[in-house]
Amino acid sequence: MKRKYEKVYQFKISLKGIKPPIWRRIQIPETYNFWNFHVAIQDAMGWFDCHLHHFEVINPRTQVPEEIGIPDEDGWGDIEIIPGRSRKISKYFTGSQKKAKYLYDYGDCWEHTVQLERIVDRISAFDYPIRKYLVFKGQAFFSSIIFKGQAFFSSIRKYLVFKGQAFFSSLSNDSTPVFGAK
């Protein structure tokens, strides 16, 4: 049985050092731990979870940087990594703490910026996580949206309407869709 939750965290995940920019915007439940967050990022980026990873984030309580992910049991690294299943994102991403680094594949060192954009109320009609859209070569495209187990696809300047409410505004290269806009 899934845990109940009221809030959803909206993140923008940007791959660093890549031109044109590659990024994803996702919404995940407040109950997620860093392992769940990693899985959502893997899904949004279209990767297969074949490599080690970790998040670099400031602990808001201690103000000390922490590495959270999969501990390196083979001793390749010299940093201590806290298991991702043991830390909730809601304890780290707060009003004052909105950024983290996500490193995936230590060989190729895919570095990402993880930015908390906002915390919103859950919309009960949707199954989370939601991949809102992606940007490639400066053009915005919607990725799949899961609505009660059904995948829906929407394109630029289209609206997804549920009970008279437009959930995605039209897009251009310079605007951000407003989730839950009327």
C-alpha positions as CSV (number, residue, x, y, z in Angstrom):
1,M,0.0,0.0,0.0
2,K,1.3,3.5,-0.9
3,R,1.9,6.0,1.8
4,K,-0.5,8.9,1.9
5,Y,0.9,12.4,1.2
6,E,-0.4,15.9,0.7
7,K,2.6,17.7,-0.9
8,V,4.5,17.2,-4.1
9,Y,8.1,18.5,-4.8
10,Q,8.8,19.9,-8.2
11,F,12.4,19.7,-9.3
12,K,14.3,20.8,-12.4
13,I,17.2,18.4,-13.1
14,S,19.8,19.8,-15.5
15,L,22.7,17.9,-17.0
16,K,25.9,20.1,-16.6
17,G,28.4,20.7,-19.3
18,I,26.1,19.8,-22.3
19,K,25.1,22.1,-25.2
20,P,22.3,22.4,-26.1
21,P,20.9,22.2,-22.5
22,I,19.3,18.9,-21.5
23,W,17.0,19.0,-18.5
24,R,13.9,17.4,-17.1
25,R,11.2,18.8,-14.8
26,I,9.6,16.2,-12.5
27,Q,7.2,16.1,-9.6
28,I,7.6,13.6,-6.8
29,P,5.8,12.8,-3.5
30,E,7.0,14.4,-0.3
31,T,7.4,10.8,1.1
32,Y,10.2,9.9,-1.3
33,N,13.7,9.1,0.0
34,F,16.8,9.7,-2.0
35,W,16.7,6.2,-3.5
36,N,13.2,6.9,-4.9
37,F,14.4,10.3,-6.1
38,H,17.3,8.6,-7.9
39,V,14.9,6.1,-9.6
40,A,12.6,9.0,-10.7
41,I,15.6,10.8,-12.2
42,Q,16.8,7.7,-14.0
43,D,13.3,7.2,-15.5
44,A,13.0,10.9,-16.5
45,M,16.4,10.9,-18.2
46,G,15.8,7.5,-19.9
47,W,18.7,5.8,-18.3
48,F,19.0,2.2,-17.1
49,D,20.4,2.6,-13.5
50,C,23.6,0.7,-14.4
51,H,26.1,2.8,-12.4
52,L,26.8,4.1,-8.9
53,H,25.4,7.5,-8.0
54,H,25.1,10.0,-5.2
55,F,23.6,13.3,-4.3
56,E,25.7,16.1,-2.7
57,V,23.5,18.2,-0.5
58,I,23.8,20.4,2.6
59,N,22.1,19.0,5.7
60,P,19.9,21.9,6.7
61,R,20.0,21.0,10.4
62,T,23.8,20.8,10.6
63,Q,24.8,22.9,7.6
64,V,27.4,20.2,6.7
65,P,27.6,18.7,3.2
66,E,26.5,15.1,2.9
67,E,26.8,12.5,0.1
68,I,23.7,10.4,-0.1
69,G,23.3,7.4,-2.5
70,I,24.7,3.9,-2.9
71,P,27.7,3.3,-0.5
72,D,30.8,2.1,-2.3
73,E,31.4,-1.3,-0.8
74,D,34.5,-1.9,-3.0
75,G,36.4,1.1,-1.6
76,W,36.9,2.9,-4.8
77,G,36.1,6.3,-3.4
78,D,37.4,8.2,-0.4
79,I,34.1,9.7,0.7
80,E,31.5,8.2,3.0
81,I,28.1,7.8,1.2
82,I,25.0,7.6,3.3
83,P,22.4,5.0,2.0
84,G,19.7,6.9,0.0
85,R,16.9,4.7,1.5
86,S,17.7,6.1,4.9
87,R,17.1,9.8,4.1
88,K,13.9,11.6,3.1
89,I,14.0,14.4,0.6
90,S,11.6,16.5,2.7
91,K,14.3,16.7,5.4
92,Y,16.8,18.2,3.0
93,F,14.9,20.3,0.5
94,T,13.3,23.1,2.5
95,G,12.5,26.7,2.0
96,S,16.1,27.7,2.5
97,Q,17.8,24.6,0.9
98,K,16.8,24.3,-2.7
99,K,19.8,22.9,-4.6
100,A,21.9,19.7,-4.7
101,K,24.3,17.9,-7.1
102,Y,23.5,14.5,-8.5
103,L,26.4,12.5,-9.8
104,Y,25.7,9.4,-11.9
105,D,28.3,7.0,-13.4
106,Y,31.6,7.7,-11.7
107,G,33.5,6.7,-14.8
108,D,31.9,9.2,-17.1
109,C,30.9,11.5,-14.2
110,W,27.5,12.8,-15.4
111,E,27.0,15.8,-13.1
112,H,23.5,17.3,-12.7
113,T,22.1,20.3,-10.9
114,V,19.0,19.5,-8.9
115,Q,16.9,22.5,-8.2
116,L,13.7,22.5,-6.0
117,E,11.4,24.9,-7.8
118,R,8.4,24.6,-5.6
119,I,6.3,22.5,-3.2
120,V,2.7,22.2,-4.3
121,D,-0.5,20.4,-3.1
122,R,-1.0,16.9,-4.4
123,I,-3.6,16.5,-7.2
124,S,-5.4,13.3,-6.4
125,A,-6.2,12.6,-10.1
126,F,-2.5,12.0,-10.9
127,D,-0.1,9.2,-10.2
128,Y,3.3,10.5,-9.1
129,P,6.0,10.9,-10.1
130,I,5.2,13.1,-13.1
131,R,7.6,13.9,-15.8
132,K,6.3,17.2,-17.0
133,Y,8.3,17.9,-20.1
134,L,11.8,18.0,-21.5
135,V,13.8,20.4,-23.5
136,F,16.0,19.5,-26.4
137,K,17.7,22.0,-28.7
138,G,15.7,24.8,-27.1
139,Q,12.4,23.3,-27.9
140,A,10.0,22.1,-25.2
141,F,8.1,18.8,-25.6
142,F,5.9,17.0,-23.2
143,S,6.9,13.6,-22.1
144,S,4.4,11.0,-21.1
145,I,1.9,11.9,-18.3
146,I,0.4,9.2,-16.2
147,F,-3.3,9.8,-15.4
148,K,-5.0,7.0,-13.5
149,G,-2.8,4.4,-15.1
150,Q,-3.2,5.7,-18.7
151,A,-0.4,7.4,-20.6
152,F,-1.4,10.6,-22.3
153,F,0.7,12.7,-24.7
154,S,0.4,16.4,-25.3
155,S,2.5,18.7,-27.5
156,I,3.6,22.3,-27.6
157,R,0.8,24.8,-27.1
158,K,-1.7,22.1,-26.1
159,Y,-3.6,21.9,-22.9
160,L,-4.4,18.9,-20.7
161,V,-7.8,19.6,-19.1
162,F,-9.3,17.8,-16.2
163,K,-12.5,18.9,-14.6
164,G,-12.3,22.2,-16.4
165,Q,-8.8,23.0,-15.2
166,A,-5.9,23.4,-17.6
167,F,-2.9,21.7,-16.0
168,F,-0.3,22.8,-18.5
169,S,-0.1,26.3,-20.1
170,S,1.2,26.8,-23.6
171,L,5.0,26.8,-23.9
172,S,7.6,28.8,-25.7
173,N,11.4,28.8,-25.4
174,D,11.3,31.5,-22.8
175,S,8.3,30.5,-20.6
176,T,7.7,27.8,-18.0
177,P,4.4,25.9,-17.9
178,V,2.2,26.6,-15.0
179,F,1.0,23.4,-13.4
180,G,-2.5,23.8,-12.0
181,A,-3.2,27.1,-13.8
182,K,-6.8,27.9,-14.6
